[in-house]
Amino acid sequence: MKKTLLSLLAIFVSLCSQGQTVAPDNEGMVKNAQEWTRDVVMGWNLGNSLECPNNETEWGNPKTTKAMIHAVREAGFNAIRIPVRWINHVTDQTTMNIQPAWIARVQEVVDWCLEEDMYVIINTHHEEWLDRNPYYSKQQENNRKLAALWTNIATHFRDYGEKLIFAGTNETTVNWAAPNTEQQTVQNSYNQTFVDAVRATGGKNYYRNIIVQTFACSPYHGLNGFTIPEDKVEGRLSVEFHYYDPYEYCGNCTYYYWGDAYKDKGNVPSSNEKTITNLFDRIRNTWGSKGLGIVIGEYGVANHYTEDNKLTQQENMQYYLKCLVGDARAHGFAAFAWDNNAFNNGPENFGIFNRWQNMTVGNTFFLKGITEGAGAEYVEPEPIHDDDDFGQGGLVFWEGDAVLNWGDGLQLTIPSSAFENRNNALQVVLYYTQDYNDYDMFQIFYGDWSSKPTFQVGDNAFSGDFIPSSYYSTGSGASHITPVTFDASTFSIIQQKGIVIQGHGLRLTKVVLNDPTDIATTALGKSLDEKVYTIDGRQVKQITKPGIYIQGHKKIVVR
Protein backbone atom coordinates (compact mmCIF):
# COMPACT_ATOMS: atom_id res chain seq x y z
CA MET A 1 0.00 0.00 0.00
CA LYS A 2 1.36 3.40 -0.97
CA LYS A 3 2.23 5.61 2.00
CA THR A 4 2.39 9.34 1.90
CA LEU A 5 5.84 10.84 2.08
CA LEU A 6 4.82 12.92 5.07
CA SER A 7 3.89 9.93 7.19
CA LEU A 8 7.04 8.08 6.16
CA LEU A 9 9.25 10.97 7.14
CA ALA A 10 7.68 11.18 10.57
CA ILE A 11 8.66 7.55 11.17
CA PHE A 12 12.19 8.07 9.86
CA VAL A 13 12.92 11.24 11.79
CA SER A 14 11.65 9.59 14.97
CA LEU A 15 13.92 6.61 14.39
CA CYS A 16 16.96 8.77 13.60
CA SER A 17 16.55 11.01 16.60
CA GLN A 18 16.47 8.27 19.24
CA GLY A 19 19.64 8.85 21.28
CA GLN A 20 21.64 10.10 18.31
CA THR A 21 21.35 13.86 18.09
CA VAL A 22 23.91 16.25 19.51
CA ALA A 23 23.95 20.01 19.19
CA PRO A 24 24.84 21.40 15.74
CA ASP A 25 28.51 22.28 15.39
CA ASN A 26 29.53 24.62 12.57
CA GLU A 27 33.21 24.93 13.51
CA GLY A 28 35.25 24.47 10.34
CA MET A 29 32.13 23.82 8.23
CA VAL A 30 32.62 26.86 6.02
CA LYS A 31 32.16 25.86 2.38
CA ASN A 32 28.75 25.66 0.77
CA ALA A 33 27.93 22.98 -1.80
CA GLN A 34 29.00 24.97 -4.85
CA GLU A 35 32.26 26.05 -3.24
CA TRP A 36 32.98 22.42 -2.34
CA THR A 37 32.35 21.15 -5.88
CA ARG A 38 34.38 23.95 -7.49
CA ASP A 39 37.33 23.01 -5.28
CA VAL A 40 37.44 19.49 -6.73
CA VAL A 41 40.03 19.85 -9.49
CA MET A 42 40.43 16.14 -10.33
CA GLY A 43 38.29 13.43 -8.73
CA TRP A 44 38.99 9.67 -8.76
CA ASN A 45 36.93 6.59 -7.85
CA LEU A 46 38.37 3.73 -5.81
CA GLY A 47 36.32 1.39 -8.00
CA ASN A 48 35.64 -2.32 -7.46
CA SER A 49 37.08 -2.40 -3.96
CA LEU A 50 35.03 -1.50 -0.88
CA GLU A 51 31.79 -2.04 -2.79
CA CYS A 52 32.56 -5.74 -3.41
CA PRO A 53 29.97 -8.08 -1.86
CA ASN A 54 31.97 -9.41 1.08
CA ASN A 55 35.57 -8.18 1.06
CA GLU A 56 37.48 -5.63 -0.95
CA THR A 57 39.60 -8.13 -2.91
CA GLU A 58 36.65 -10.23 -4.07
CA TRP A 59 36.57 -8.72 -7.57
CA GLY A 60 40.25 -9.24 -8.24
CA ASN A 61 41.80 -6.03 -6.94
CA PRO A 62 44.46 -5.88 -4.22
CA LYS A 63 43.67 -4.51 -0.81
CA THR A 64 43.81 -0.72 -0.77
CA THR A 65 46.91 0.73 0.85
CA LYS A 66 48.04 4.12 2.05
CA ALA A 67 50.68 4.12 -0.70
CA MET A 68 47.94 3.76 -3.34
CA ILE A 69 46.13 6.83 -2.04
CA HIS A 70 49.41 8.77 -2.00
CA ALA A 71 50.07 7.81 -5.64
CA VAL A 72 46.65 9.11 -6.68
CA ARG A 73 47.39 12.40 -4.96
CA GLU A 74 50.83 12.64 -6.54
CA ALA A 75 49.24 12.22 -9.99
CA GLY A 76 47.20 15.40 -9.45
CA PHE A 77 43.88 14.13 -8.06
CA ASN A 78 42.65 16.12 -5.06
CA ALA A 79 39.42 14.21 -4.39
CA ILE A 80 38.43 10.55 -3.99
CA ARG A 81 35.02 8.93 -4.10
CA ILE A 82 34.95 5.69 -2.10
CA PRO A 83 32.04 3.43 -3.13
CA VAL A 84 31.02 1.29 -0.13
CA ARG A 85 28.67 -1.67 0.17
CA TRP A 86 27.29 -1.92 3.71
CA ILE A 87 24.49 -4.50 3.73
CA ASN A 88 26.84 -7.53 3.80
CA HIS A 89 28.44 -6.07 6.92
CA VAL A 90 25.23 -5.23 8.78
CA THR A 91 24.70 -7.27 11.93
CA ASP A 92 20.99 -6.53 12.43
CA GLN A 93 18.66 -5.37 9.66
CA THR A 94 16.31 -3.79 12.19
CA THR A 95 18.91 -1.47 13.67
CA MET A 96 21.23 -1.65 10.62
CA ASN A 97 24.20 -1.77 12.97
CA ILE A 98 27.49 -2.21 11.11
CA GLN A 99 30.27 -4.64 11.96
CA PRO A 100 32.90 -2.63 13.88
CA ALA A 101 35.74 -4.06 11.77
CA TRP A 102 34.07 -2.97 8.53
CA ILE A 103 33.32 0.63 9.49
CA ALA A 104 36.85 0.83 10.96
CA ARG A 105 38.22 -0.27 7.57
CA VAL A 106 36.19 2.37 5.76
CA GLN A 107 37.43 4.93 8.27
CA GLU A 108 41.04 3.86 7.69
CA VAL A 109 40.80 4.55 3.95
CA VAL A 110 38.97 7.84 4.57
CA ASP A 111 41.71 8.89 6.99
CA TRP A 112 44.43 8.13 4.44
CA CYS A 113 42.67 10.39 1.93
CA LEU A 114 42.29 13.20 4.44
CA GLU A 115 45.94 12.90 5.43
CA GLU A 116 46.69 13.67 1.76
CA ASP A 117 44.51 16.78 2.08
CA MET A 118 41.94 15.36 -0.31
CA TYR A 119 38.19 15.82 -0.55
CA VAL A 120 36.34 12.55 0.11
CA ILE A 121 32.90 11.07 -0.68
CA ILE A 122 31.52 7.89 0.88
CA ASN A 123 28.21 6.47 -0.29
CA THR A 124 25.96 3.41 -0.22
CA HIS A 125 26.88 1.37 -3.31
CA HIS A 126 25.37 -1.83 -4.73
CA GLU A 127 22.76 -1.92 -1.95
CA GLU A 128 20.48 -4.07 -4.10
CA TRP A 129 17.79 -4.33 -1.42
CA LEU A 130 17.43 -0.57 -1.88
CA ASP A 131 18.38 0.47 -5.40
CA ARG A 132 16.77 -2.45 -7.23
CA ASN A 133 13.42 -2.05 -5.47
CA PRO A 134 12.03 1.43 -6.16
CA TYR A 135 8.45 0.30 -5.60
CA TYR A 136 5.65 1.52 -3.37
CA SER A 137 5.44 -1.97 -1.86
CA LYS A 138 9.04 -1.65 -0.63
CA GLN A 139 9.11 2.09 0.02
CA GLN A 140 8.32 2.17 3.73
CA GLU A 141 10.64 -0.67 4.73
CA ASN A 142 13.50 0.51 2.52
CA ASN A 143 13.28 4.03 3.87
CA ARG A 144 13.26 2.72 7.43
CA LYS A 145 16.43 0.72 6.78
CA LEU A 146 18.08 3.56 4.87
CA ALA A 147 17.39 5.99 7.72
CA ALA A 148 18.84 3.57 10.27
CA LEU A 149 21.90 2.83 8.11
CA TRP A 150 22.74 6.48 7.55
CA THR A 151 22.14 7.27 11.20
CA ASN A 152 24.88 4.76 12.03
CA ILE A 153 27.30 5.91 9.32
CA ALA A 154 26.79 9.61 9.97
CA THR A 155 27.09 9.19 13.74
CA HIS A 156 30.41 7.38 13.32
CA PHE A 157 31.86 10.19 11.15
CA ARG A 158 30.03 13.06 12.87
CA ASP A 159 33.18 14.84 14.10
CA TYR A 160 34.94 14.79 10.73
CA GLY A 161 35.56 18.11 8.98
CA GLU A 162 34.06 19.54 5.84
CA LYS A 163 36.30 17.69 3.38
CA LEU A 164 34.32 14.50 4.02
CA ILE A 165 30.83 14.37 2.54
CA PHE A 166 28.16 11.69 2.22
CA ALA A 167 26.18 10.49 -0.82
CA GLY A 168 22.87 8.83 0.01
CA THR A 169 22.34 6.20 -2.70
CA ASN A 170 23.87 5.20 -6.02
CA GLU A 171 22.22 3.99 -9.23
CA THR A 172 18.61 3.17 -8.36
CA THR A 173 17.14 1.51 -11.42
CA VAL A 174 14.90 -1.20 -12.85
CA ASN A 175 16.83 -2.81 -15.70
CA TRP A 176 18.07 0.64 -16.78
CA ALA A 177 14.71 1.48 -18.32
CA ALA A 178 13.19 4.95 -18.11
CA PRO A 179 11.46 5.30 -14.73
CA ASN A 180 7.73 5.64 -14.25
CA THR A 181 6.11 7.94 -11.69
CA GLU A 182 6.24 5.29 -8.96
CA GLN A 183 9.96 4.72 -9.37
CA GLN A 184 10.79 8.43 -9.49
CA THR A 185 8.66 9.02 -6.39
CA VAL A 186 10.40 6.28 -4.42
CA GLN A 187 13.89 7.54 -5.36
CA ASN A 188 12.89 11.06 -4.32
CA SER A 189 11.74 9.64 -0.98
CA TYR A 190 15.12 7.91 -0.54
CA ASN A 191 16.80 11.28 -1.00
CA GLN A 192 14.59 12.96 1.59
CA THR A 193 15.12 10.14 4.08
CA PHE A 194 18.89 10.39 3.68
CA VAL A 195 18.92 14.17 4.21
CA ASP A 196 16.73 13.95 7.30
CA ALA A 197 18.73 11.08 8.81
CA VAL A 198 22.10 12.80 8.43
CA ARG A 199 20.89 16.17 9.71
CA ALA A 200 19.21 14.51 12.71
CA THR A 201 22.57 13.23 13.99
CA GLY A 202 23.64 16.82 14.66
CA GLY A 203 27.21 17.92 15.29
CA LYS A 204 29.11 18.76 12.12
CA ASN A 205 26.64 16.63 10.15
CA TYR A 206 24.06 19.36 10.62
CA TYR A 207 26.15 21.59 8.35
CA ARG A 208 27.95 18.95 6.28
CA ASN A 209 27.65 19.07 2.51
CA ILE A 210 25.76 16.00 1.36
CA ILE A 211 24.76 14.57 -2.03
CA VAL A 212 21.45 13.22 -3.34
CA GLN A 213 20.96 11.33 -6.60
CA THR A 214 18.79 11.32 -9.68
CA PHE A 215 17.08 8.08 -10.72
CA ALA A 216 19.77 5.73 -12.10
CA CYS A 217 22.16 8.66 -11.62
CA SER A 218 20.99 9.71 -15.08
CA PRO A 219 21.04 13.43 -15.84
CA TYR A 220 18.14 12.99 -18.23
CA HIS A 221 15.90 11.16 -15.74
CA GLY A 222 16.85 13.80 -13.19
CA LEU A 223 15.82 16.68 -15.40
CA ASN A 224 12.50 14.93 -15.89
CA GLY A 225 11.62 13.85 -12.35
CA PHE A 226 14.12 14.75 -9.63
CA THR A 227 12.68 16.69 -6.69
CA ILE A 228 15.01 18.74 -4.53
CA PRO A 229 14.67 17.47 -0.94
CA GLU A 230 13.83 19.84 1.86
CA ASP A 231 16.88 20.62 3.99
CA LYS A 232 17.29 22.30 7.37
CA VAL A 233 20.36 24.23 6.23
CA GLU A 234 20.75 26.35 3.14
CA GLY A 235 23.27 25.74 0.38
CA ARG A 236 24.73 22.44 1.66
CA LEU A 237 23.14 20.07 -0.85
CA SER A 238 24.49 18.69 -4.14
CA VAL A 239 22.86 16.52 -6.80
CA GLU A 240 24.74 13.64 -8.43
CA PHE A 241 24.58 12.14 -11.89
CA HIS A 242 26.92 9.80 -13.81
CA TYR A 243 28.15 10.39 -17.34
CA TYR A 244 29.20 7.63 -19.74
CA ASP A 245 27.65 9.33 -22.76
CA PRO A 246 27.32 8.53 -25.54
CA TYR A 247 27.16 4.97 -24.26
CA GLU A 248 27.81 3.51 -27.69
CA TYR A 249 31.24 5.17 -27.52
CA CYS A 250 32.03 5.13 -23.79
CA GLY A 251 30.33 1.91 -22.74
CA ASN A 252 29.61 -0.77 -25.32
CA CYS A 253 32.34 0.56 -27.66
CA THR A 254 30.49 0.34 -30.99
CA TYR A 255 32.11 3.63 -32.09
CA TYR A 256 35.87 4.15 -32.09
CA TYR A 257 35.77 7.92 -32.57
CA TRP A 258 33.85 10.74 -30.94
CA GLY A 259 33.45 14.45 -31.60
CA ASP A 260 33.36 16.83 -34.53
CA ALA A 261 37.14 17.17 -34.28
CA TYR A 262 37.50 13.49 -35.26
CA LYS A 263 34.65 12.96 -37.71
CA ASP A 264 37.13 12.82 -40.59
CA LYS A 265 38.74 9.75 -38.95
CA GLY A 266 35.67 7.51 -39.05
CA ASN A 267 32.06 7.19 -37.98
CA VAL A 268 31.14 9.25 -34.93
CA PRO A 269 27.93 9.22 -32.83
CA SER A 270 25.55 12.17 -33.02
CA SER A 271 26.53 13.23 -29.48
CA ASN A 272 29.49 15.58 -29.69
CA GLU A 273 31.30 18.45 -27.95
CA LYS A 274 28.22 20.68 -28.07
CA THR A 275 26.10 17.94 -26.51
CA ILE A 276 28.18 18.03 -23.33
CA THR A 277 28.19 21.82 -23.12
CA ASN A 278 24.47 22.12 -23.78
CA LEU A 279 23.59 19.44 -21.21
CA PHE A 280 25.83 20.97 -18.56
CA ASP A 281 24.35 24.41 -19.27
CA ARG A 282 20.89 22.99 -18.75
CA ILE A 283 21.88 21.21 -15.54
CA ARG A 284 23.47 24.33 -14.09
CA ASN A 285 20.47 26.45 -15.10
CA THR A 286 18.09 23.89 -13.55
CA TRP A 287 19.89 22.97 -10.31
CA GLY A 288 22.87 25.26 -9.93
CA SER A 289 20.62 28.29 -10.17
CA LYS A 290 18.82 26.98 -7.08
CA GLY A 291 22.03 26.79 -5.05
CA LEU A 292 22.77 23.09 -5.51
CA GLY A 293 26.28 21.80 -6.12
CA ILE A 294 26.67 19.40 -9.04
CA VAL A 295 28.64 16.16 -8.72
CA ILE A 296 29.47 13.83 -11.61
CA GLY A 297 30.02 10.84 -9.36
CA GLU A 298 31.32 8.66 -12.19
CA TYR A 299 32.50 9.28 -15.72
CA GLY A 300 34.79 7.52 -18.15
CA VAL A 301 35.33 5.92 -21.52
CA ALA A 302 36.23 2.24 -21.77
CA ASN A 303 39.61 1.62 -23.43
CA HIS A 304 38.85 0.30 -26.93
CA TYR A 305 40.74 0.35 -30.18
CA THR A 306 41.54 -1.42 -33.43
CA GLU A 307 45.14 -2.44 -33.95
CA ASP A 308 45.53 -0.52 -37.21
CA ASN A 309 44.36 2.82 -35.67
CA LYS A 310 45.21 2.30 -32.00
CA LEU A 311 47.21 5.50 -31.43
CA THR A 312 44.65 7.76 -33.08
CA GLN A 313 41.81 6.14 -31.18
CA GLN A 314 43.65 6.48 -27.87
CA GLU A 315 44.28 10.12 -28.72
CA ASN A 316 40.55 10.45 -29.33
CA MET A 317 39.74 9.00 -25.88
CA GLN A 318 42.16 11.52 -24.39
CA TYR A 319 40.32 14.27 -26.29
CA TYR A 320 36.92 13.07 -25.04
CA LEU A 321 38.08 13.15 -21.41
CA LYS A 322 39.64 16.58 -21.90
CA CYS A 323 36.33 17.93 -23.25
CA LEU A 324 34.21 16.34 -20.52
CA VAL A 325 36.42 17.33 -17.58
CA GLY A 326 37.05 20.79 -19.03
CA ASP A 327 33.33 21.46 -19.36
CA ALA A 328 32.72 20.13 -15.85
CA ARG A 329 35.40 22.46 -14.44
CA ALA A 330 34.06 25.45 -16.39
CA HIS A 331 30.59 24.79 -14.97
CA GLY A 332 31.81 24.28 -11.39
CA PHE A 333 30.94 20.56 -11.29
CA ALA A 334 32.98 18.06 -9.25
CA ALA A 335 33.84 15.15 -11.58
CA PHE A 336 35.15 11.74 -10.46
CA ALA A 337 36.75 9.38 -12.99
CA TRP A 338 35.76 5.71 -12.70
CA ASP A 339 38.82 3.47 -12.31
CA ASN A 340 38.23 -0.27 -11.89
CA ASN A 341 41.87 -1.36 -12.50
CA ALA A 342 40.92 -3.06 -15.80
CA PHE A 343 43.25 -2.60 -18.80
CA ASN A 344 42.08 -4.86 -21.62
CA ASN A 345 40.52 -3.76 -24.91
CA GLY A 346 36.76 -3.34 -24.85
CA PRO A 347 33.79 -2.62 -22.55
CA GLU A 348 34.34 -2.14 -18.80
CA ASN A 349 38.06 -1.38 -19.13
CA PHE A 350 38.28 1.91 -17.25
CA GLY A 351 41.68 1.42 -15.60
CA ILE A 352 44.00 4.36 -14.97
CA PHE A 353 46.33 3.21 -12.17
CA ASN A 354 47.55 -0.38 -12.16
CA ARG A 355 47.14 -1.40 -8.53
CA TRP A 356 49.08 -4.64 -9.08
CA GLN A 357 52.12 -2.75 -10.40
CA ASN A 358 52.80 -0.08 -7.77
CA MET A 359 50.15 2.27 -9.20
CA THR A 360 51.92 2.80 -12.51
CA VAL A 361 49.69 4.58 -15.00
CA GLY A 362 48.31 1.88 -17.27
CA ASN A 363 46.50 4.17 -19.71
CA THR A 364 48.55 7.35 -19.93
CA PHE A 365 46.15 8.93 -22.42
CA PHE A 366 43.34 8.71 -19.84
CA LEU A 367 45.37 10.62 -17.27
CA LYS A 368 46.55 13.15 -19.86
CA GLY A 369 43.00 13.91 -20.98
CA ILE A 370 41.75 14.35 -17.41
CA THR A 371 44.72 16.54 -16.51
CA GLU A 372 44.27 18.73 -19.60
CA GLY A 373 40.57 19.18 -18.87
CA ALA A 374 41.22 19.93 -15.21
CA GLY A 375 43.19 22.98 -16.28
CA ALA A 376 39.99 24.74 -17.38
CA GLU A 377 38.92 27.71 -15.29
CA TYR A 378 35.50 28.10 -13.69
CA VAL A 379 33.25 30.46 -15.65
CA GLU A 380 30.49 32.37 -13.87
CA PRO A 381 27.09 31.60 -15.44
CA GLU A 382 25.43 34.20 -17.58
CA PRO A 383 22.04 35.54 -16.43
CA ILE A 384 19.26 33.32 -17.73
CA HIS A 385 17.34 35.38 -20.23
CA ASP A 386 16.43 35.44 -23.91
CA ASP A 387 17.06 38.38 -26.16
CA ASP A 388 13.84 37.70 -28.04
CA ASP A 389 11.70 37.95 -24.89
CA PHE A 390 10.31 34.44 -24.99
CA GLY A 391 10.73 31.05 -23.45
CA GLN A 392 11.58 31.82 -19.81
CA GLY A 393 8.10 33.11 -19.11
CA GLY A 394 4.77 31.70 -20.18
CA LEU A 395 3.07 28.41 -19.40
CA VAL A 396 5.35 25.37 -19.44
CA PHE A 397 3.03 22.94 -21.23
CA TRP A 398 5.46 20.02 -21.30
CA GLU A 399 8.95 19.38 -19.91
CA GLY A 400 11.10 16.29 -20.08
CA ASP A 401 13.67 14.61 -22.29
CA ALA A 402 12.23 12.77 -25.28
CA VAL A 403 13.47 11.90 -28.75
CA LEU A 404 11.37 12.79 -31.77
CA ASN A 405 11.53 9.74 -34.05
CA TRP A 406 8.22 9.69 -35.92
CA GLY A 407 5.88 7.05 -34.48
CA ASP A 408 8.62 5.46 -32.37
CA GLY A 409 9.30 8.69 -30.50
CA LEU A 410 7.35 11.44 -28.79
CA GLN A 411 4.21 12.70 -30.51
CA LEU A 412 3.17 15.62 -28.32
CA THR A 413 -0.48 16.66 -28.39
CA ILE A 414 -1.42 20.19 -27.32
CA PRO A 415 -5.22 20.16 -27.02
CA SER A 416 -7.53 22.87 -28.26
CA SER A 417 -8.27 23.88 -24.66
CA ALA A 418 -4.70 25.18 -24.34
CA PHE A 419 -5.48 27.79 -26.98
CA GLU A 420 -8.80 29.00 -25.55
CA ASN A 421 -9.09 32.70 -24.72
CA ARG A 422 -5.88 33.39 -26.64
CA ASN A 423 -5.10 35.19 -29.87
CA ASN A 424 -2.60 34.44 -32.58
CA ALA A 425 0.12 36.43 -30.81
CA LEU A 426 0.62 33.25 -28.76
CA GLN A 427 3.97 31.56 -29.37
CA VAL A 428 4.50 27.80 -29.14
CA VAL A 429 8.15 27.74 -28.01
CA LEU A 430 10.11 24.53 -28.53
CA TYR A 431 13.32 23.75 -26.59
CA TYR A 432 15.37 20.96 -28.18
CA THR A 433 18.77 19.60 -29.16
CA GLN A 434 19.62 18.32 -32.62
CA ASP A 435 20.40 14.62 -32.18
CA TYR A 436 20.72 12.84 -35.49
CA ASN A 437 22.91 10.76 -37.78
CA ASP A 438 20.92 11.36 -40.96
CA TYR A 439 18.51 14.33 -40.80
CA ASP A 440 16.47 16.44 -38.40
CA MET A 441 12.96 17.87 -38.58
CA PHE A 442 9.92 18.74 -36.56
CA GLN A 443 6.41 18.78 -37.96
CA ILE A 444 3.19 20.33 -36.73
CA PHE A 445 -0.16 18.71 -37.54
CA TYR A 446 -3.65 19.77 -36.62
CA GLY A 447 -4.87 17.74 -33.65
CA ASP A 448 -7.00 15.47 -35.84
CA TRP A 449 -4.01 14.73 -38.14
CA SER A 450 -6.05 16.02 -41.09
CA SER A 451 -3.28 18.27 -42.43
CA LYS A 452 -0.31 20.43 -41.45
CA PRO A 453 -0.87 24.12 -40.75
CA THR A 454 1.45 26.83 -42.06
CA PHE A 455 3.44 28.52 -39.31
CA GLN A 456 6.06 31.22 -38.89
CA VAL A 457 9.51 31.13 -37.33
CA GLY A 458 10.87 34.65 -37.34
CA ASP A 459 10.02 36.20 -40.70
CA ASN A 460 9.84 32.88 -42.52
CA ALA A 461 6.77 30.74 -43.23
CA PHE A 462 6.88 26.94 -43.20
CA SER A 463 4.27 24.52 -44.48
CA GLY A 464 4.17 22.22 -41.49
CA ASP A 465 7.84 21.10 -41.63
CA PHE A 466 10.87 22.78 -40.04
CA ILE A 467 14.51 21.65 -40.43
CA PRO A 468 16.65 23.22 -37.69
CA SER A 469 20.00 22.28 -39.27
CA SER A 470 19.07 24.25 -42.39
CA TYR A 471 17.49 27.21 -40.63
CA TYR A 472 20.25 27.67 -38.04
CA SER A 473 23.15 26.25 -40.10
CA THR A 474 24.14 23.95 -37.22
CA GLY A 475 24.85 20.26 -36.82
CA SER A 476 24.01 17.49 -34.39
CA GLY A 477 24.54 18.52 -30.77
CA ALA A 478 23.35 22.12 -31.15
CA SER A 479 20.50 23.30 -28.93
CA HIS A 480 17.83 25.81 -29.90
CA ILE A 481 14.78 27.62 -28.62
CA THR A 482 12.37 28.04 -31.54
CA PRO A 483 9.19 30.18 -31.22
CA VAL A 484 6.40 29.20 -33.61
CA THR A 485 3.43 31.45 -34.43
CA PHE A 486 0.34 31.16 -36.64
CA ASP A 487 -1.72 33.63 -38.63
CA ALA A 488 -5.21 34.49 -37.41
CA SER A 489 -7.14 32.12 -39.68
CA THR A 490 -4.88 29.16 -38.89
CA PHE A 491 -5.02 29.93 -35.20
CA SER A 492 -8.82 29.82 -35.24
CA ILE A 493 -8.67 26.26 -36.58
CA ILE A 494 -6.12 25.33 -33.92
CA GLN A 495 -8.50 26.63 -31.26
CA GLN A 496 -10.93 23.97 -32.48
CA LYS A 497 -8.53 21.09 -33.18
CA GLY A 498 -5.33 21.66 -31.20
CA ILE A 499 -1.99 20.53 -32.63
CA VAL A 500 0.38 17.56 -32.60
CA ILE A 501 4.17 17.94 -32.71
CA GLN A 502 6.31 15.10 -34.03
CA GLY A 503 9.56 14.74 -35.94
CA HIS A 504 12.90 13.04 -36.26
CA GLY A 505 16.46 13.58 -35.05
CA LEU A 506 15.60 16.00 -32.26
CA ARG A 507 15.62 15.65 -28.46
CA LEU A 508 12.77 17.75 -27.10
CA THR A 509 13.14 19.09 -23.55
CA LYS A 510 10.40 21.70 -23.11
CA VAL A 511 7.41 23.30 -24.80
CA VAL A 512 6.20 26.67 -23.55
CA LEU A 513 3.03 28.56 -24.49
CA ASN A 514 4.09 32.18 -24.31
CA ASP A 515 2.06 35.33 -24.92
CA PRO A 516 4.37 38.29 -25.68
CA THR A 517 1.53 40.69 -24.90
CA ASP A 518 1.95 39.68 -21.24
CA ILE A 519 5.54 40.96 -21.23
CA ALA A 520 6.65 44.46 -20.29
CA THR A 521 10.20 45.76 -20.73
CA THR A 522 12.16 48.00 -18.43
CA ALA A 523 15.74 49.18 -18.13
CA LEU A 524 18.22 47.82 -15.61
CA GLY A 525 18.28 50.00 -12.51
CA LYS A 526 14.78 51.40 -12.93
CA SER A 527 12.78 51.26 -9.70
CA LEU A 528 9.92 48.77 -9.54
CA ASP A 529 7.14 49.48 -7.06
CA GLU A 530 5.60 46.03 -6.58
CA LYS A 531 7.31 42.89 -5.26
CA VAL A 532 9.52 41.26 -7.90
CA TYR A 533 10.34 37.56 -8.25
CA THR A 534 12.72 35.51 -10.37
CA ILE A 535 11.27 32.97 -12.76
CA ASP A 536 11.85 30.18 -10.21
CA GLY A 537 9.87 32.07 -7.54
CA ARG A 538 12.57 33.70 -5.41
CA GLN A 539 11.79 37.25 -4.32
CA VAL A 540 14.49 39.81 -5.08
CA LYS A 541 14.77 43.11 -3.26
CA GLN A 542 16.79 44.74 -6.00
CA ILE A 543 17.34 43.80 -9.63
CA THR A 544 21.05 43.84 -10.36
CA LYS A 545 21.19 41.60 -13.44
CA PRO A 546 19.31 41.59 -16.75
CA GLY A 547 16.79 38.81 -17.17
CA ILE A 548 13.10 38.00 -16.94
CA TYR A 549 11.20 38.59 -13.68
CA ILE A 550 7.63 38.40 -12.44
CA GLN A 551 5.93 41.51 -11.10
CA GLY A 552 2.29 41.14 -10.19
CA HIS A 553 0.79 39.20 -13.10
CA LYS A 554 3.29 40.50 -15.66
CA LYS A 555 6.61 39.23 -16.92
CA ILE A 556 9.22 42.00 -16.84
CA VAL A 557 12.18 41.82 -19.21
CA VAL A 558 15.02 43.78 -17.62
CA ARG A 559 17.76 44.91 -20.00
Secondary structure as UniProt FT lines:
FT   HELIX           5..17
FT   TURN            18..20
FT   STRAND          22..24
FT   TURN            27..28
FT   HELIX           33..38
FT   STRAND          43..45
FT   TURN            47..48
FT   TURN            50..51
FT   TURN            56..59
FT   HELIX           66..74
FT   TURN            75..76
FT   STRAND          79..82
FT   HELIX           87..89
FT   STRAND          90..92
FT   TURN            93..96
FT   STRAND          97..98
FT   HELIX           100..115
FT   TURN            116..117
FT   STRAND          119..123
FT   HELIX           128..131
FT   HELIX           136..156
FT   TURN            157..159
FT   TURN            162..163
FT   STRAND          164..167
FT   TURN            175..176
FT   HELIX           181..200
FT   STRAND          202..203
FT   HELIX           204..206
FT   STRAND          210..213
FT   HELIX           215..217
FT   HELIX           219..223
FT   TURN            224..225
FT   STRAND          237..243
FT   HELIX           247..250
FT   HELIX           260..262
FT   TURN            263..265
FT   HELIX           273..286
FT   HELIX           288..290
FT   STRAND          293..299
FT   HELIX           307..309
FT   HELIX           310..331
FT   STRAND          334..337
FT   TURN            347..348
FT   STRAND          353..354
FT   TURN            355..359
FT   STRAND          360..361
FT   HELIX           364..374
FT   TURN            387..388
FT   STRAND          395..405
FT   HELIX           406..408
FT   STRAND          412..414
FT   HELIX           416..419
FT   TURN            420..421
FT   TURN            424..425
FT   STRAND          427..434
FT   STRAND          441..446
FT   TURN            447..448
FT   STRAND          455..457
FT   TURN            458..459
FT   STRAND          460..462
FT   STRAND          465..466
FT   HELIX           468..472
FT   TURN            476..477
FT   STRAND          479..485
FT   HELIX           488..497
FT   STRAND          499..514
FT   HELIX           516..518
FT   STRAND          519..522
FT   TURN            524..525
FT   STRAND          532..534
FT   TURN            535..536
FT   STRAND          539..540
FT   STRAND          547..551
FT   TURN            552..553
FT   STRAND          554..558
//
